[in-house]
Amino acid sequence: MVADHHDFARLVRQVFSQRRKTVRNTLRGLLTAAAIQEAGVDPSARPEVLSIAQFARLAELLPKTPSSGGPPNLWEESSNSHFDKDHLK
């Protein structure tokens, strides 16, 4: 079910890192609201209502890190079209 356990753990840590925040707010800078919706998750939902399958789908969309397949190139178009480039502004 979970393709990359590192990305899954990173995502779960991130969404539960701030109390009373929505999925969209906790993943700002990592995934756009459109990408969250594409994964079948309501961006305005709170993390505690998500299923494991929904977390797994979100983790698959995360930009890659060195320990999970290489860093995203922040200066060129990302191969992951769901990467939120606005966080660099």
N, CA, C and O atoms as a GROMACS GRO file, in nm:
protein
  356
    1MET      N    1   0.082  -0.119   0.000
    1MET     CA    2   0.000   0.000   0.000
    1MET      C    3   0.087   0.126   0.000
    1MET      O    4   0.059   0.219  -0.076
    2VAL      N    5   0.190   0.133   0.081
    2VAL     CA    6   0.278   0.250   0.088
    2VAL      C    7   0.402   0.221   0.004
    2VAL      O    8   0.478   0.128   0.034
    3ALA      N    9   0.422   0.300  -0.101
    3ALA     CA   10   0.534   0.277  -0.192
    3ALA      C   11   0.668   0.316  -0.131
    3ALA      O   12   0.766   0.244  -0.147
    4ASP      N   13   0.673   0.427  -0.061
    4ASP     CA   14   0.798   0.476  -0.003
    4ASP      C   15   0.773   0.509   0.144
    4ASP      O   16   0.708   0.609   0.175
    5HIS      N   17   0.823   0.427   0.233
    5HIS     CA   18   0.798   0.444   0.376
    5HIS      C   19   0.858   0.574   0.430
    5HIS      O   20   0.803   0.635   0.522
    6HIS      N   21   0.970   0.616   0.373
    6HIS     CA   22   1.032   0.742   0.416
    6HIS      C   23   0.939   0.860   0.385
    6HIS      O   24   0.914   0.944   0.472
    7ASP      N   25   0.887   0.866   0.262
    7ASP     CA   26   0.796   0.975   0.224
    7ASP      C   27   0.669   0.970   0.306
    7ASP      O   28   0.616   1.074   0.346
    8PHE      N   29   0.618   0.850   0.333
    8PHE     CA   30   0.497   0.835   0.413
    8PHE      C   31   0.519   0.891   0.553
    8PHE      O   32   0.436   0.966   0.604
    9ALA      N   33   0.631   0.855   0.615
    9ALA     CA   34   0.662   0.903   0.751
    9ALA      C   35   0.682   1.054   0.751
    9ALA      O   36   0.638   1.123   0.844
   10ARG      N   37   0.748   1.106   0.649
   10ARG     CA   38   0.772   1.251   0.638
   10ARG      C   39   0.639   1.326   0.627
   10ARG      O   40   0.621   1.430   0.690
   11LEU      N   41   0.548   1.273   0.547
   11LEU     CA   42   0.418   1.336   0.531
   11LEU      C   43   0.339   1.334   0.662
   11LEU      O   44   0.283   1.437   0.701
   12VAL      N   45   0.335   1.221   0.729
   12VAL     CA   46   0.258   1.210   0.854
   12VAL      C   47   0.316   1.305   0.959
   12VAL      O   48   0.240   1.372   1.029
   13ARG      N   49   0.448   1.311   0.971
   13ARG     CA   50   0.511   1.406   1.065
   13ARG      C   51   0.470   1.549   1.032
   13ARG      O   52   0.438   1.627   1.122
   14GLN      N   53   0.472   1.582   0.904
   14GLN     CA   54   0.442   1.720   0.862
   14GLN      C   55   0.298   1.758   0.893
   14GLN      O   56   0.273   1.865   0.948
   15VAL      N   57   0.202   1.672   0.859
   15VAL     CA   58   0.062   1.711   0.878
   15VAL      C   59   0.021   1.716   1.024
   15VAL      O   60  -0.074   1.786   1.060
   16PHE      N   61   0.092   1.642   1.110
   16PHE     CA   62   0.058   1.648   1.253
   16PHE      C   63   0.152   1.739   1.332
   16PHE      O   64   0.150   1.739   1.455
   17SER      N   65   0.235   1.817   1.261
   17SER     CA   66   0.333   1.903   1.329
   17SER      C   67   0.269   2.029   1.388
   17SER      O   68   0.327   2.092   1.476
   18GLN      N   69   0.152   2.065   1.340
   18GLN     CA   70   0.085   2.186   1.389
   18GLN      C   71  -0.057   2.150   1.432
   18GLN      O   72  -0.131   2.086   1.357
   19ARG      N   73  -0.094   2.190   1.549
   19ARG     CA   74  -0.227   2.160   1.600
   19ARG      C   75  -0.334   2.240   1.527
   19ARG      O   76  -0.314   2.356   1.491
   20ARG      N   77  -0.448   2.175   1.507
   20ARG     CA   78  -0.569   2.239   1.453
   20ARG      C   79  -0.548   2.306   1.318
   20ARG      O   80  -0.608   2.410   1.291
   21LYS      N   81  -0.465   2.250   1.236
   21LYS     CA   82  -0.444   2.302   1.101
   21LYS      C   83  -0.505   2.207   0.999
   21LYS      O   84  -0.522   2.088   1.026
   22THR      N   85  -0.538   2.261   0.883
   22THR     CA   86  -0.591   2.179   0.776
   22THR      C   87  -0.477   2.113   0.700
   22THR      O   88  -0.361   2.152   0.712
   23VAL      N   89  -0.512   2.012   0.622
   23VAL     CA   90  -0.411   1.944   0.539
   23VAL      C   91  -0.345   2.045   0.447
   23VAL      O   92  -0.223   2.044   0.431
   24ARG      N   93  -0.424   2.132   0.386
   24ARG     CA   94  -0.369   2.233   0.294
   24ARG      C   95  -0.265   2.320   0.364
   24ARG      O   96  -0.158   2.346   0.308
   25ASN      N   97  -0.294   2.364   0.486
   25ASN     CA   98  -0.200   2.453   0.556
   25ASN      C   99  -0.075   2.379   0.602
   25ASN      O  100   0.034   2.436   0.598
   26THR      N  101  -0.089   2.255   0.645
   26THR     CA  102   0.030   2.183   0.692
   26THR      C  103   0.120   2.138   0.578
   26THR      O  104   0.239   2.116   0.599
   27LEU      N  105   0.064   2.126   0.458
   27LEU     CA  106   0.146   2.084   0.343
   27LEU      C  107   0.183   2.199   0.251
   27LEU      O  108   0.240   2.177   0.144
   28ARG      N  109   0.152   2.321   0.293
   28ARG     CA  110   0.189   2.438   0.213
   28ARG      C  111   0.339   2.436   0.190
   28ARG      O  112   0.417   2.415   0.283
   29GLY      N  113   0.378   2.457   0.067
   29GLY     CA  114   0.520   2.451   0.031
   29GLY      C  115   0.563   2.314  -0.019
   29GLY      O  116   0.670   2.300  -0.078
   30LEU      N  117   0.480   2.214   0.005
   30LEU     CA  118   0.509   2.079  -0.044
   30LEU      C  119   0.414   2.036  -0.155
   30LEU      O  120   0.456   1.983  -0.257
   31LEU      N  121   0.284   2.060  -0.133
   31LEU     CA  122   0.182   2.022  -0.231
   31LEU      C  123   0.081   2.135  -0.246
   31LEU      O  124   0.049   2.205  -0.150
   32THR      N  125   0.033   2.151  -0.367
   32THR     CA  126  -0.072   2.249  -0.392
   32THR      C  127  -0.206   2.192  -0.347
   32THR      O  128  -0.220   2.071  -0.328
   33ALA      N  129  -0.305   2.280  -0.332
   33ALA     CA  130  -0.440   2.235  -0.299
   33ALA      C  131  -0.494   2.144  -0.409
   33ALA      O  132  -0.565   2.048  -0.380
   34ALA      N  133  -0.462   2.174  -0.534
   34ALA     CA  134  -0.508   2.091  -0.646
   34ALA      C  135  -0.449   1.950  -0.637
   34ALA      O  136  -0.518   1.853  -0.664
   35ALA      N  137  -0.322   1.939  -0.600
   35ALA     CA  138  -0.259   1.808  -0.586
   35ALA      C  139  -0.322   1.729  -0.472
   35ALA      O  140  -0.342   1.608  -0.483
   36ILE      N  141  -0.354   1.798  -0.364
   36ILE     CA  142  -0.419   1.732  -0.250
   36ILE      C  143  -0.555   1.678  -0.294
   36ILE      O  144  -0.590   1.565  -0.260
   37GLN      N  145  -0.630   1.759  -0.368
   37GLN     CA  146  -0.760   1.714  -0.418
   37GLN      C  147  -0.744   1.598  -0.515
   37GLN      O  148  -0.825   1.504  -0.513
   38GLU      N  149  -0.642   1.602  -0.599
   38GLU     CA  150  -0.616   1.494  -0.694
   38GLU      C  151  -0.592   1.361  -0.622
   38GLU      O  152  -0.623   1.255  -0.676
   39ALA      N  153  -0.539   1.369  -0.503
   39ALA     CA  154  -0.514   1.248  -0.422
   39ALA      C  155  -0.642   1.200  -0.354
   39ALA      O  156  -0.641   1.100  -0.281
   40GLY      N  157  -0.752   1.270  -0.377
   40GLY     CA  158  -0.878   1.230  -0.317
   40GLY      C  159  -0.897   1.279  -0.176
   40GLY      O  160  -0.973   1.221  -0.098
   41VAL      N  161  -0.827   1.387  -0.142
   41VAL     CA  162  -0.833   1.443  -0.007
   41VAL      C  163  -0.887   1.584  -0.014
   41VAL      O  164  -0.846   1.663  -0.099
   42ASP      N  165  -0.978   1.617   0.074
   42ASP     CA  166  -1.030   1.753   0.086
   42ASP      C  167  -0.922   1.838   0.152
   42ASP      O  168  -0.885   1.811   0.266
   43PRO      N  169  -0.869   1.940   0.082
   43PRO     CA  170  -0.763   2.023   0.140
   43PRO      C  171  -0.801   2.090   0.272
   43PRO      O  172  -0.713   2.124   0.351
   44SER      N  173  -0.931   2.109   0.296
   44SER     CA  174  -0.972   2.174   0.420
   44SER      C  175  -0.995   2.075   0.533
   44SER      O  176  -1.036   2.114   0.643
   45ALA      N  177  -0.970   1.947   0.508
   45ALA     CA  178  -0.987   1.845   0.613
   45ALA      C  179  -0.873   1.854   0.714
   45ALA      O  180  -0.764   1.902   0.684
   46ARG      N  181  -0.900   1.809   0.833
   46ARG     CA  182  -0.797   1.799   0.936
   46ARG      C  183  -0.729   1.662   0.923
   46ARG      O  184  -0.795   1.564   0.888
   47PRO      N  185  -0.600   1.654   0.949
   47PRO     CA  186  -0.526   1.529   0.930
   47PRO      C  187  -0.585   1.408   1.003
   47PRO      O  188  -0.577   1.296   0.953
   48GLU      N  189  -0.643   1.430   1.120
   48GLU     CA  190  -0.692   1.317   1.198
   48GLU      C  191  -0.810   1.244   1.134
   48GLU      O  192  -0.844   1.135   1.179
   49VAL      N  193  -0.872   1.302   1.031
   49VAL     CA  194  -0.984   1.234   0.967
   49VAL      C  195  -0.943   1.156   0.843
   49VAL      O  196  -1.027   1.087   0.783
   50LEU      N  197  -0.817   1.164   0.802
   50LEU     CA  198  -0.771   1.094   0.682
   50LEU      C  199  -0.746   0.947   0.709
   50LEU      O  200  -0.710   0.907   0.820
   51SER      N  201  -0.766   0.867   0.605
   51SER     CA  202  -0.736   0.724   0.614
   51SER      C  203  -0.589   0.700   0.580
   51SER      O  204  -0.521   0.788   0.527
   52ILE      N  205  -0.542   0.582   0.610
   52ILE     CA  206  -0.404   0.546   0.575
   52ILE      C  207  -0.386   0.551   0.424
   52ILE      O  208  -0.283   0.596   0.375
   53ALA      N  209  -0.486   0.506   0.351
   53ALA     CA  210  -0.479   0.509   0.204
   53ALA      C  211  -0.466   0.652   0.152
   53ALA      O  212  -0.392   0.676   0.057
   54GLN      N  213  -0.536   0.747   0.214
   54GLN     CA  214  -0.524   0.886   0.172
   54GLN      C  215  -0.385   0.941   0.202
   54GLN      O  216  -0.328   1.014   0.121
   55PHE      N  217  -0.330   0.908   0.318
   55PHE     CA  218  -0.192   0.949   0.348
   55PHE      C  219  -0.096   0.890   0.246
   55PHE      O  220  -0.004   0.958   0.202
   56ALA      N  221  -0.116   0.764   0.210
   56ALA     CA  222  -0.028   0.698   0.113
   56ALA      C  223  -0.034   0.769  -0.022
   56ALA      O  224   0.069   0.790  -0.086
   57ARG      N  225  -0.155   0.806  -0.067
   57ARG     CA  226  -0.168   0.876  -0.196
   57ARG      C  227  -0.100   1.013  -0.191
   57ARG      O  228  -0.035   1.053  -0.287
   58LEU      N  229  -0.115   1.084  -0.081
   58LEU     CA  230  -0.047   1.214  -0.067
   58LEU      C  231   0.105   1.196  -0.068
   58LEU      O  232   0.176   1.274  -0.131
   59ALA      N  233   0.154   1.095   0.002
   59ALA     CA  234   0.299   1.071   0.009
   59ALA      C  235   0.357   1.045  -0.129
   59ALA      O  236   0.471   1.083  -0.156
   60GLU      N  237   0.282   0.980  -0.216
   60GLU     CA  238   0.329   0.953  -0.352
   60GLU      C  239   0.351   1.081  -0.432
   60GLU      O  240   0.429   1.082  -0.527
   61LEU      N  241   0.283   1.188  -0.395
   61LEU     CA  242   0.294   1.314  -0.468
   61LEU      C  243   0.401   1.407  -0.415
   61LEU      O  244   0.430   1.509  -0.477
   62LEU      N  245   0.462   1.373  -0.301
   62LEU     CA  246   0.564   1.460  -0.243
   62LEU      C  247   0.685   1.473  -0.334
   62LEU      O  248   0.722   1.376  -0.401
   63PRO      N  249   0.746   1.591  -0.339
   63PRO     CA  250   0.873   1.603  -0.411
   63PRO      C  251   0.977   1.515  -0.345
   63PRO      O  252   0.975   1.497  -0.223
   64LYS      N  253   1.066   1.460  -0.422
   64LYS     CA  254   1.166   1.366  -0.370
   64LYS      C  255   1.276   1.438  -0.292
   64LYS      O  256   1.314   1.550  -0.324
   65THR      N  257   1.326   1.370  -0.189
   65THR     CA  258   1.437   1.418  -0.108
   65THR      C  259   1.556   1.327  -0.133
   65THR      O  260   1.539   1.221  -0.194
   66PRO      N  261   1.677   1.363  -0.088
   66PRO     CA  262   1.795   1.279  -0.112
   66PRO      C  263   1.776   1.133  -0.068
   66PRO      O  264   1.824   1.042  -0.136
   67SER      N  265   1.709   1.111   0.043
   67SER     CA  266   1.694   0.974   0.091
   67SER      C  267   1.576   0.901   0.026
   67SER      O  268   1.555   0.783   0.052
   68SER      N  269   1.499   0.970  -0.057
   68SER     CA  270   1.386   0.904  -0.121
   68SER      C  271   1.390   0.918  -0.273
   68SER      O  272   1.285   0.916  -0.338
   69GLY      N  273   1.509   0.930  -0.329
   69GLY     CA  274   1.518   0.929  -0.474
   69GLY      C  275   1.577   1.054  -0.535
   69GLY      O  276   1.574   1.069  -0.657
   70GLY      N  277   1.629   1.144  -0.457
   70GLY     CA  278   1.694   1.263  -0.510
   70GLY      C  279   1.616   1.389  -0.481
   70GLY      O  280   1.494   1.387  -0.473
   71PRO      N  281   1.687   1.500  -0.465
   71PRO     CA  282   1.622   1.626  -0.429
   71PRO      C  283   1.550   1.686  -0.548
   71PRO      O  284   1.590   1.665  -0.663
   72PRO      N  285   1.445   1.762  -0.523
   72PRO     CA  286   1.382   1.833  -0.634
   72PRO      C  287   1.474   1.946  -0.676
   72PRO      O  288   1.542   2.006  -0.592
   73ASN      N  289   1.476   1.977  -0.803
   73ASN     CA  290   1.554   2.089  -0.852
   73ASN      C  291   1.467   2.213  -0.838
   73ASN      O  292   1.371   2.229  -0.914
   74LEU      N  293   1.497   2.299  -0.744
   74LEU     CA  294   1.413   2.414  -0.715
   74LEU      C  295   1.430   2.527  -0.815
   74LEU      O  296   1.352   2.623  -0.814
   75TRP      N  297   1.530   2.518  -0.902
   75TRP     CA  298   1.557   2.628  -0.995
   75TRP      C  299   1.508   2.600  -1.135
   75TRP      O  300   1.512   2.689  -1.220
   76GLU      N  301   1.464   2.478  -1.162
   76GLU     CA  302   1.409   2.443  -1.292
   76GLU      C  303   1.270   2.386  -1.270
   76GLU      O  304   1.230   2.360  -1.156
   77GLU      N  305   1.196   2.365  -1.378
   77GLU     CA  306   1.065   2.302  -1.366
   77GLU      C  307   1.083   2.166  -1.302
   77GLU      O  308   1.167   2.088  -1.344
   78SER      N  309   1.004   2.140  -1.202
   78SER     CA  310   1.009   2.012  -1.133
   78SER      C  311   0.941   1.906  -1.218
   78SER      O  312   0.843   1.935  -1.286
   79SER      N  313   0.993   1.784  -1.215
   79SER     CA  314   0.927   1.674  -1.283
   79SER      C  315   0.800   1.636  -1.210
   79SER      O  316   0.714   1.569  -1.266
   80ASN      N  317   0.787   1.679  -1.086
   80ASN     CA  318   0.665   1.656  -1.009
   80ASN      C  319   0.579   1.781  -1.024
   80ASN      O  320   0.604   1.882  -0.959
   81SER      N  321   0.477   1.773  -1.109
   81SER     CA  322   0.397   1.892  -1.141
   81SER      C  323   0.316   1.941  -1.023
   81SER      O  324   0.254   2.047  -1.031
   82HIS      N  325   0.315   1.868  -0.912
   82HIS     CA  326   0.237   1.907  -0.796
   82HIS      C  327   0.319   1.986  -0.696
   82HIS      O  328   0.266   2.031  -0.594
   83PHE      N  329   0.446   2.004  -0.723
   83PHE     CA  330   0.533   2.077  -0.633
   83PHE      C  331   0.491   2.222  -0.628
   83PHE      O  332   0.472   2.284  -0.732
   84ASP      N  333   0.477   2.278  -0.511
   84ASP     CA  334   0.430   2.416  -0.492
   84ASP      C  335   0.550   2.510  -0.500
   84ASP      O  336   0.619   2.532  -0.401
   85LYS      N  337   0.574   2.567  -0.619
   85LYS     CA  338   0.688   2.655  -0.639
   85LYS      C  339   0.667   2.793  -0.576
   85LYS      O  340   0.763   2.868  -0.561
   86ASP      N  341   0.542   2.828  -0.540
   86ASP     CA  342   0.514   2.958  -0.481
   86ASP      C  343   0.581   2.977  -0.346
   86ASP      O  344   0.600   3.091  -0.303
   87HIS      N  345   0.617   2.867  -0.278
   87HIS     CA  346   0.679   2.883  -0.146
   87HIS      C  347   0.817   2.944  -0.155
   87HIS      O  348   0.872   2.983  -0.053
   88LEU      N  349   0.875   2.953  -0.274
   88LEU     CA  350   1.008   3.011  -0.291
   88LEU      C  351   1.004   3.163  -0.296
   88LEU      O  352   1.108   3.227  -0.288
   89LYS      N  353   0.886   3.220  -0.310
   89LYS     CA  354   0.874   3.367  -0.323
   89LYS      C  355   0.885   3.435  -0.190
   89LYS      O  356   0.878   3.558  -0.182
   0.00000   0.00000   0.00000
